[in-house]
Amino acid sequence: IYFLQKPPYEKLRKEKKDEVDKEKQSKDTFMVYEVASGTIIDSIQRVKKYTSSDKRNEFLIVEKYKDLKPENKNDSTTVKETTSKETKKDKKRRLKKEKKEREKKAKELKEPSNKEKKVDYTEEDYLIIYEPVSRTKDSIDSFKDYEMPREGTGFIYSRKQGKKKKDQGVYYYDSSTRTSKTLLENAWRYKDLSIDKY
């Protein structure tokens, strides 16, 4: 059994009262309940909605809110490590060194060693393809629309290139092989996707 569990009302009320940014407020959690054991066996946090087929049960599409960026805890620690006798010259050197280290770390994150595109799931919402039997998860970023067929082992989806830009194309995801196949790759605007069986 699958369902969405809403955050406690008191928690949401407190977040609104504290004027917590809307993107950082608590979201629904996708829950998987196993009837045989009577327990929750899996969950996915920060979920907008999920889509399943009424004919087959190989996979579900979970539409997920973008991940929250981790809070930077380095800013407060650098001051504690310095002594009160630090001179202006020493402070200038220290700050320069710390700046170089931050730039180096930022460069390493932007340019992975394998030179493959590293997806940042804190930038935008994304899809998770969830397989209940194996509990495996796959993800699709930069999606625009998607459509689940009544029958079949996959679904179609379109991808976007950015704001005020035409779509990247239309693709078919096969859950049995966990791969995507290009159906259309022209710079058009695709909407109202529809698929019957595949």
C-alpha positions in Angstrom: 0.0 0.0 0.0 1.3 3.5 -0.9 0.2 6.8 0.6 1.4 10.3 1.3 1.9 11.3 5.0 1.4 15.0 5.7 3.7 16.7 8.3 2.1 17.3 11.7 -0.2 20.4 11.7 1.6 21.9 14.7 4.9 21.7 12.9 3.6 23.4 9.8 1.9 26.1 11.9 5.1 26.8 13.7 7.1 27.1 10.4 4.6 29.6 9.0 4.6 31.5 12.3 8.4 31.6 12.2 8.2 32.7 8.5 10.3 29.8 7.3 10.9 30.0 3.6 8.2 28.1 1.7 10.8 25.9 -0.1 12.3 24.9 3.3 9.0 24.1 5.0 8.1 20.5 5.7 6.6 18.5 2.8 4.7 15.2 2.5 6.4 11.9 2.8 5.8 9.0 0.4 5.2 5.8 2.5 5.3 2.1 1.6 3.2 -0.1 3.9 3.6 -3.9 3.8 0.3 -5.5 4.8 1.9 -8.9 5.6 4.2 -7.5 8.3 2.0 -4.5 9.2 4.9 -2.1 9.0 6.3 0.8 6.9 9.1 -0.7 4.9 10.2 2.3 2.9 9.7 6.1 2.6 10.8 9.1 0.5 10.8 12.6 2.0 9.8 15.9 0.4 7.3 14.5 -2.2 4.8 16.5 -4.2 2.8 13.5 -5.6 3.1 10.0 -7.0 1.6 8.2 -10.0 0.9 4.5 -10.4 -0.7 2.3 -13.0 -4.1 0.7 -12.3 -3.1 -2.3 -14.4 0.5 -3.1 -13.5 2.7 -2.7 -10.4 6.3 -2.8 -11.6 7.1 0.8 -10.8 5.7 4.2 -9.6 6.7 7.7 -10.6 7.4 9.9 -7.5 7.5 13.6 -8.2 9.9 15.0 -5.6 10.7 18.6 -4.4 14.3 19.7 -4.8 16.6 18.7 -2.0 17.5 21.2 0.6 21.0 22.6 0.5 23.1 21.7 3.6 23.8 24.5 5.9 27.3 25.9 5.9 28.8 25.4 9.4 32.4 26.4 8.5 31.8 30.2 9.0 31.6 30.1 12.8 34.4 27.6 13.4 37.2 29.6 11.8 36.9 32.4 14.4 37.1 30.0 17.3 40.4 28.6 16.0 42.2 31.9 16.0 43.7 33.5 19.1 43.0 37.0 20.5 46.7 37.9 19.7 46.3 37.5 16.0 47.7 40.6 14.1 46.1 42.3 11.2 48.8 40.8 8.9 48.2 37.3 10.2 44.5 37.7 9.8 44.9 38.9 6.2 47.0 35.8 5.4 44.6 33.5 7.1 41.6 34.9 5.2 43.4 34.7 1.9 44.3 31.1 2.6 40.7 30.2 3.5 39.5 31.9 0.4 41.8 29.8 -1.8 40.6 26.6 0.0 36.9 27.5 -0.6 37.6 28.2 -4.3 39.4 24.9 -4.7 36.6 23.0 -3.1 34.0 24.8 -5.3 36.0 23.9 -8.4 36.2 20.3 -7.4 32.4 20.1 -7.0 31.8 21.8 -10.4 34.3 19.6 -12.2 34.0 15.9 -11.2 37.1 13.8 -11.8 35.3 11.5 -14.3 34.3 14.6 -16.3 30.6 13.5 -16.3 27.8 16.0 -15.6 27.1 16.0 -11.9 23.4 16.6 -11.3 22.6 19.0 -8.5 19.2 18.0 -7.0 19.1 21.1 -4.9 18.4 23.3 -8.0 15.1 21.9 -9.2 12.4 19.3 -8.6 13.0 15.9 -10.1 11.4 12.4 -10.6 12.1 9.2 -8.8 11.2 5.9 -10.5 10.5 3.6 -7.6 10.3 -0.2 -7.9 8.3 -1.6 -5.0 9.5 -5.2 -5.2 13.3 -4.5 -5.2 12.9 -1.0 -3.6 15.4 0.4 -6.2 15.2 4.0 -7.1 16.2 5.8 -10.3 16.1 9.6 -10.9 15.3 11.9 -13.8 16.3 15.6 -13.6 15.2 18.6 -15.7 11.8 17.0 -16.5 8.9 19.1 -17.7 5.9 16.7 -18.2 5.4 12.9 -18.0 2.6 10.4 -18.7 2.1 6.9 -17.3 0.5 4.4 -19.7 -2.4 2.1 -18.6 -0.2 -0.9 -19.4 3.5 -1.5 -20.0 6.9 -1.3 -18.3 7.7 2.3 -19.0 6.5 5.9 -19.5 7.2 8.9 -21.6 8.5 12.3 -20.4 9.8 15.6 -21.8 12.8 17.5 -20.6 13.4 21.2 -20.4 16.6 23.2 -21.1 15.9 26.2 -19.0 13.7 29.2 -18.5 12.4 30.8 -21.7 14.0 28.0 -23.8 12.4 25.3 -25.9 12.2 21.8 -24.6 15.1 19.4 -25.0 12.9 16.5 -26.3 10.6 13.6 -25.5 11.9 10.3 -24.1 10.7 6.8 -23.1 11.9 5.3 -19.8 11.9 1.5 -19.6 11.7 0.3 -16.0 12.8 -3.2 -16.9 16.2 -2.0 -18.1 16.3 1.3 -16.2 17.3 3.2 -19.3 15.9 6.1 -21.3 15.4 6.1 -25.1 15.1 9.3 -27.2 11.8 9.5 -29.1 12.0 13.1 -30.3 14.9 15.5 -30.0 13.9 18.7 -31.7 13.9 22.1 -29.9 10.1 22.5 -29.7 7.7 23.0 -26.9 6.0 19.8 -26.0 2.8 19.6 -23.9 -0.2 17.4 -23.2 1.8 14.2 -23.5 -0.3 11.1 -24.0 0.4 7.4 -24.2 -2.0 4.4 -24.1 0.1 1.2 -24.0 3.9 0.6 -24.3 
